[in-house]
Amino acid sequence: MTPNEIDTTRPVRSSESPKTRTSTFWLTRIVFLRSLAFVYVVAFAVAFFQNKALIGQNGILPISAFMDRVREHFKVSKTYPKLEQFMGVPTLFWYVKEEYNDVFLDIFSILGLVLSIAVFLQGAANMVIMAILWILYQSIVNVGQRWYSFGWESQLLETGFLGIWLVPVFTVNHLPVNTPTSKLVVYGCRWLLFRIMLGAGLIKIRGDQCWRDLTCMNYHYETQPVPNPLSWFFHHLPSQWHQIEVLGNHVVELVLPWLLLIPHRTVVAFAGASQILFQVIIIVSGNFSFLNWLTILPAIFCFDDDQVSNLFTIATRHLAKVTEKVSAKHKKRPKRYQRAVLNAMIGGLLMFLSIPVVQNLLSSSQQMNTSFDSFRLVNTYGAFGSITKDRTEVILEGTTALNLQDSNIRWKEYEFKCKPGSVARKPCLISPYHYRLDWLMWFAAFQNYQHNPWFISFVAKLLEGDSAVRDLIAVDPFRNSSKLPTFIRAQHYRYRYTPLVNQNTQYWDRKYIRPYMPPVSLTHIKSYRQQNGWIRKVKPVNIKDAIKKFELPKFTIFASGLIFVIILLMLKLFGREMDLYYEQSMGNADEEIRRILSDATPVDPSAESLKPKTE
């Protein structure tokens, strides 16, 4: 008999009083793993549906062009990377031939999706699975270039790294008796949340004057990167309310994070709940990718099992308490000592890597969203240190005219999936999903195209009618035309929300400012693309053709076989076969669990404490 087969219908009365009760995190770990897996699912889904167009062999910013620049920097040839080279840009794409980049973008994304969905459904994992997820996303982020240059990518990698040490090495079980939730991860998550929030608060108070005079929220909802439908309503709230919002922001980001460092379960739970509520409000008011969903994750470890128990059935709560009792009797097992040593080593590493992060927080020239190590294990965070007061948008237009001097020339607008364009279109709701191209278009609007080289490559792809890049936008006016555009230009507009009375007609008013980029053709920008390595001579291999012709290189065959074995192993571990390892590692633990359950004081099922709560 295994713990999964034990009768858990009779709860065990706790012999501990509220004052002497020690916090346990068996159930909290399940909530955290499912939440982390959910964010991984979104991140790998974004990668699968967008990355070939963004960084594929024929993408806007090809991986191979980026890798060539890195090789040139390290002065190495196209061979397997040296240690310095790999440590500078840690990614598995060093071992992938150029023509197979697209194949492995798909393989890494699909494998990440499969594993993260499995963890989400099971609420359990092991070190092997969590390490694979972290390595896969690390490999994508480090070749993602401009598209992956934002703080939430580093934050997911830091959170994912902590997740590796949260679970057993091989066992996949909701309540692995021999692996209680590591305090390293509990306190590591609280330290992460502290840095995220305090960093965000300090960058604001040191940055834009509007954060100090409490006026930033008068502009934020209108000028944020990708507004959602409620942003329009929030913007029209009274100015006095916006001042309260800014003041509340300062309290949440500058004052409440310090409560996370107080070793009192009620105080920490209050701090965690405050941060979660704050993140939910931000999620409701705008589209910020999976950033705020991800920031909720470390706050989960502000709550112990008793505080999250209502999320679980009575049977699961009961088994968690029994598991804790049995686990406490096996503290002196050799494997526990080995795990303690490992945790101490990881904890020491994180403390060492935190030194420059703390120095940055204390510095008057604070940097936000910066990594001080190439693996992004401990990072600095922050957001909206400055607020744009006017919203400007870049509107792309194309024409099939051969002569720009033609008086009858007709320009047609491109429409993006979420970025404001048509003044009548309602703002979109996509969070936690993320359109990377739309996000960068917001940055391009308050800079110029010369400072955004990717913009030139993007325009070139539209001129070529690249199908993958076309799929990144909502409306290509030439998609169903027999002719491709001959010229594309970019215009600069100022956008403002319409008054409340105009909601039923349009959401935006716009006013033309100036040309953003003059009309260009493929001929105009060909040499620039060649200089940057964006026109690749090596054609990408399609995964279907590669399998059909059996042209995959040795590494591809090895990796595919490894993926197959991992998936089979994972499925096997999730089944009852894993109980054998469980029993071997714990010896008579199951017998002890059965004895505790049989000795448990029967509880009247009609008791008020056991009645299900109804809303």
N, C-alpha and C positions, 0 to 999 in steps of 0.2 A: 504493500500500500504506500502511496505517495501523498504529499500534502494536497495535491489536487483532488485526491479521492477521499479525503477525510470529511466526515460529517461536521459541518460548521454551522449547524442551525441553532446550536445552543451557545449564546454568548458567555464569555468569561468575565466575571466581575473583577475590576481592577482593585488590587490591594493598596494602591498608592493614593494618597490624598493629593488634592490639587497643589498643595505647597511642596510636596516631596517628589511630584511627578517629573520625570526627566523626558525631554523632548526626543521623539523618534521620528524618522522620516521614511518609513517603508512605503506608505501610501503617497506621500509627497513626491517620492521618486517616480512613481507611476505617472502622476500628473505632469511632472517635468518632462519625462521621456516622451510622452504623447505630444506635448506642446512643442518640444524641440523637433520631433519628427514631422509635425505639421509644417513648421517653418522650412525644414529641409525639402518637403514635398513641393512647396511653392517655389523655392529657389531653384530646384532642379527642373521643375516644369517651365519656369521662365527660360532657363538655359536651353532646354530641349526645343522650345518653339521659336527662339529668337537667335541663338548663338551662331548658327551657320550663316545667317544673313549679316550678323554683326562682325564676327571674327573668323568665319570659315575661310576656306581657301579662296573663294571668290567673294568674300564678305567685304564690308566697308573698311574694316581695319584687319587684314588677314593676320592670323597667328604667325605664319611663316615670315612675314615682313618684320614683325616684332622680334621674333627669335633671331633673325639675321642681325638686327641692331644690337641685341644683347651679346651675340657672338663677337661682333665687331668691338664692343666695349671690353670684353674679356680677352680679345685677341686670340680666339680659338677657331678651329675649322669645324666643318659640319660632321662632327663625330660625337660620340657619347660625351656628356658634359663632365668637366673636371669638378672637383668638390667645390671650389670657390664659385664656379659658375652655377652649380645646382643650388648652393646655399643662398646665392644672390636672388635667384628666381626659382624657388622650389616648385616644380611641376613635372608630372609624368609625360608631358608633351615633348620633353627633351628626347624621349625614347621612341617617338612616333615619326615616321617618315612624312615629309611634307604633303605628299599626295593623299595620305590617310588621316589628315587632321579632321576632316569632316566626319569620317567614320568614327573616330574616337570621341569627338564632341557628342555624337549620338550615344555611343556606348557608355561614356561616363554619365551622361544625363539619365539614360534609361536605367542603368544600374543603381544610380542614386535614388531615382524614383521608386524602384522596386524595393530597395532596402528600407527607405524611409516610410513607405506605405506600410510595410510589414511591421516596423516598430510602432507606428501609429496605431495600427489595429490591435497589436498584441500588448502594448504598454510595457514591453520588456525588450531587452537587448543584451548583447555582450560586448566586450572590448573590441573584438574582431569587427563586428558590424559597425560600431560607432567610429572606429578608426578608419574603416574604409570610406564611410560617408565624409569624414573630415578630410581625408587625403584626396578624394575625388573633387570636393568643392575647392580645396586649396589649389588643386591643379588647374581648375577653370578660372578662379579669381586671378591667379598670377599671370595668366595670358589674356585676361579680359580687357586690359588697357584702360582707356577712358571710360568704357561702359561699366567697369567694375571698380571705379575709383572712389566709391563713397563709403561712409562709415559703417553702414549696416553689413557690408561684406566682411570687414574685419571683425565686427561684433559677432556675426554668426560663427566665424572660425574660432574666436575666443570662447564662445559659449559651447561650441561643438567639442573643443579640446577638453573643457571641463567635463563634458558628458562622457568622454572616454573612460574617465576614472570613477565614474559613478556606478558602473555595472561590473559583474563578474567577468573573468577572462573568457570563459567558454560557455558557462551555464546561461541559458535563457529562461528566466523564471520571474514571475511578478514579485515573489518574495523569497529570494535566494538566502537561505538561512545563514550560510557561511560568508555572505557579503552584505553586512548592514550598510546603509547609506553612508558614504564617506563624508566625514566632517570637512575634509579638504574641499569638496565640491559645495557643501552647504555654505561655508564661509567664503569660498572663492566666488560664488554667485553673489553673495551680499557685497563683497568688495567690488565686483564688477558693476553692480547696480549703483553703488556709491559713486564710483568714478564716472559712470555715464551721466548721472543726474547732476552731480556737482560740476563736472566739466561743462555741461550744457548751461548751467546757471552762471558760472564764472565767465564763459565766453560772451554771454549776453551783457552782463553788468560791466564788463571791461570794453565792450564793443560799442554798438550803435547808441547814440544819445537817447533815442526814443525808448529804450529799455529803462533808462533812468528817469525820464519824465513821464513814463507810463502811457505812451501813445502808440507803441508798436502794433498793438492789435487793431488799431484803426486801419492799418494797411495790410496786415498779414493775410487775412482770408481772401483778399482780392489778388494779392501778388505772389502767393505761394506757388510752387512749381506746377502742381496739377490739382486744381480745386475739384471738389465733389459737389453734388447737388445741394447739400446743406451749407456749404461755404458761402453761397450767395445769401442765405438767410442770416447766418452769423455775422456777415459783414454789415448788415443793416441794423444790428443791435445798437442801442444808445452808446454814445461815447463814454459815458460814466461807467457802463458795464464793461467796456473794453479796458478801462483803467483798472477795474477790479480783476479782470482776467490777467493783466500783466502782473499785478501785485500777487495774485494767487500763484502765478508761474514762479515768481521769485521765492515764495515760501516753499513750494514743492521742490524746487531745484537747489536752493541754497540752504534751507533750514532743515527740512525733513530728512535729507540723506544722512545727517549725523545720527539720527535715531537708529539707523541700521547697525551702528557700531556698539550700541548699548546691549549688553548680554541679558536682556529680559524679554521673554517670549511675547508678552502682551505688547510691549513697546515696539519690538521688531515687527510684529504682525500688523500693528497700526501703520508703521512706516511702509510696509509692503503693500497694504491695502490702498494707502494714499497714492502710491506710485502706479498701481494697476488702474485705479480710477482715473488718474491723470492721463495715462496712455489711452484708455478707452475714449476719453473726451477728444483726444487728438485724432484717433482713428475715425471718429464720427465726423470730424470737421474738415478732413482733407485726405488726399491719396498720397501716402508717404511710403509706398512699397510695403515690405513686411517689417519695416523698422520698429514701429511701435508694438506690433505683435511680438517681435523678438525681444524688445525691452521688458515685456511682461515676464519673460521666462525666468530671469534671475530673481525676480520678486516672489516667485512661487516658493522658493526656499526660505522665505520669511515666515512660512506657516508649517507647523509640525503636523503629525498624523491626526491629533485630536481636532485641529482646526480645519482640516480638509476632509474629515471623515464623512461628512454629509454627501460627498460626491460619490461614495461607495455604498455597496449593499452591506447589510448587517453581517452577512457571512464573511465578506472580505475584510471588514473591520476586525471581526473576531479572529480570523486567521492571522492578521497582521500582529495582533497582540500576543497570540500564541507563539508566532515566529520570533518575536522579540524576546520572549522568555527563554526559548530554547537557544537562540543565538547568544544571549548573555552568558549561558553556561559554557560556551565554547570559545571564550575570548582568548584562552591560552593556547589554542591550537597553533602549530607551526605556520600554517597558511595565513593566519591572522597576523603573525609577526612579519611575515614577508610582505603582506599588503601594507602594514603600517610603515615599514621601511620605504616602500615604493611611494606611498603618499607623502612621506616626509621629504623625499627627494624632489617630487613634483612641486610640493609646497615651497621648498627652498628655491627652486627655479623660478616660480612665479613671483616670489618675494624679490629676488634679484632683478627680474625683468620689470618690476614695478618701480624701481628707483627712478629711472628717467621719466616715468609717467607722473610720479609725484612731483618731481622737480618741474615738470611742465605745468602742472596744476598751480604750483606756487609762483610761476613766472609771470611777470607782467606782459610778456610777449607770448602768451599761451598759444599753442597750435592746437587745432581741433582735428579729429579724425586722422591721426597720424600713428604709424606703426614704427616702433624702434627696433623690431626684429623682423626678419623676412618671413617668418612663419606666422606672424600676427598673433602671438600668444597672449600678449598684454599690450593694450593700445590706449590711446587717448581719444576722447569723444567730445562731441559738441554739435550744436546746430543753431543756425540763424543768429550768428553773432552780429550780422547786419541785416537790415530789412530794406528791401527795395520799396520805394514810395509810389512808383508808377509801374504798371504792368505793360511791358512791350512784348510783341510777338513777331516772329519771322514768318511771313506768309510766302510759300513757294508758288510760282506760276510758270507754266510751260506753254510753248506754242510750236506748231508744226510749220510755221512760216519759214521760208528759206532766206528772206531778206528782212532785216530788222527795220529797214526804212519803209517797208510796205505800210501804207496808210490804213489798210484793212486788216492789219495784224490783230489776232485775237488771242488773249492770254487766258488760260484756264487754271483755276486754283487747285492745289493738292489739299487734301484734308487728312489730318492725323487722327489716330484712334481716340486720343484723350486730350491732347493739347488743344486749347481754345483756337478756333478758326472761324467757322460760321457763327455769326452773332446770334443766330436763332437756335443753335444747338445747345441742349441742356448739358451742363457739366456731367462728366461720367463718374461712375462708382466702380473702382477696380481693386482697391486695397483688400487683401494683401498682395494681389498680383501686381506686376510692375511692367510698364512699357519703357524700356531703357532709352529708346530713341526719343520719345516724347519728353522724357526727363532732361536729356541733354539739350533739346531744343530750347528749353527755358533758360539754360545758361548761355546759349548762343545769342539769345535775344538781347541781353544787356552787355554783351561783348561785341566783337565783330568777327566776320568769317575768317579773317587772317589769323586770329587766335584760336580758331577751331578747325584744324586741318581735316578732321573727319567729315566736316560739312561739305567740303569739296568732293571728297570721295563718295559721299551719300548722293550728291547731285549727279555725279557721273553714273552711278548705278541706275538712277531714274532715267537718265538719258539713254542708257543701254536697254532699259526695260527689263532689268533683272527681276525675275519672278519672286525670289526669296525676299529681296528688299521691298518689293511692292507689297508683299504680305505684311510688312511692318506698319503700313499706313492704311487708313480707312478708305480713302477715295483717291485713285489715280485716274484722272480724267482721260488718259490715253490707253487705259488697260484694254478696252474693247475696240480700240481704234486700229485701223490697218497701218497707221503711221505712228512711229515713235516721235517724241518731241525733238525738235532740232535745237531749241534753245530753252534754257531755264533761268529764271531770275528770282531774286528774293526781295521782298518789300518789307519795310519796317512800319508797324502800326502800334499805336497806343490803345490799350484796351481798358475799359472801365465797366464795372457792373452797372446795369440799368437800375433806375429807382424801383421801389417796391411795386408801384402801380403798373410797371411794364412786364411783370413776370410772365404773363400769359402770351406775350408777343415775342420777346427776345430777352436773353440774359446778359448780353454784352452790347456796349456801344464802342465803336472803334474809330480812330482818326489816323489818317495817313501821316507819317512823319517824313520818311525819306527812303531812297533806295538802300537796301542792305547789301546786296551783291548785284553787280551788273549782269546782263544776259551773257551766259556762257554756253559753249557747245563742247562736244567731246574733243574737238580739235584744239580748242583753247586750253584745256586742262590736261591734255595727254602727257606732256613732258613733266608736269608737276606730279602726276600720278606715278610715272616711271621713276622719278627721283626718290619717291617715298616707298617704292617697292610694292605698290598696290596693284600693279598689273603683273600677275604671276604667270610664268611660263609653264610651270608644272600644273597639269590639270588634276582636279580632285577626283578621287576614286569613289564611285557610288558603292555603298555597302552591299546592295543587292548584286551588282555586277561583280564585286570582289568575291562574294561567296559563290556566285554562279561559275566564275572562271577559276576559282580557287587561287587567286593572286595575292592573298593576304601574306604579309611577311611573317617571319618567325615570331616576332613579338606579338603580332595581332593574334596568331593562333594560340600562343601561350596565354595572352590576356583573356581571350574568349573562353578558353578551357578553364581558366581560373575563375572567371565569372560564373560559369556553369556549376563548377564545384562549390563555390561559395553559396549560390542560391540553393543547391541541393542540401548543403550542410545546414543552411539557415532553416530550411523547411523541416529538416530532420530534428534540429535542435528545438524547434517550436513544438514538436510532437512529444509523445510519451517516452520516446527512446532516451531523451535527456534525463529522465528520472534515474537511470542507472548511474550516471556520473554524480547526480545529486546525492544519491544514497551512499556512494563510495566516499564522497567528500565529507559527508556528515556522520557517517557511521550509524549510530542508533538514534539520530535526531528524530526520525519519523516516529520511532517508538515512544520517545519522550513527548512528542506532540500529541500522539494518541492518548498517552497517559494523562496529560494535562487536560485534554478535552473530556476524557472520561471522568476526571475528578472535578470538573468544573461545576460550580454551584448552579443548579437549574434555575432559569429565570422564567417567570410567568410571561408568555408571549403577549398577553393582554396588557402588560405593564405600559405605562405612559411613555417611558423612555424608549420603548421598542416600536411604538406605533409609527408608521411612515408619515412623514410630514406632507401636508397638502397645502397648496397655495389657495 
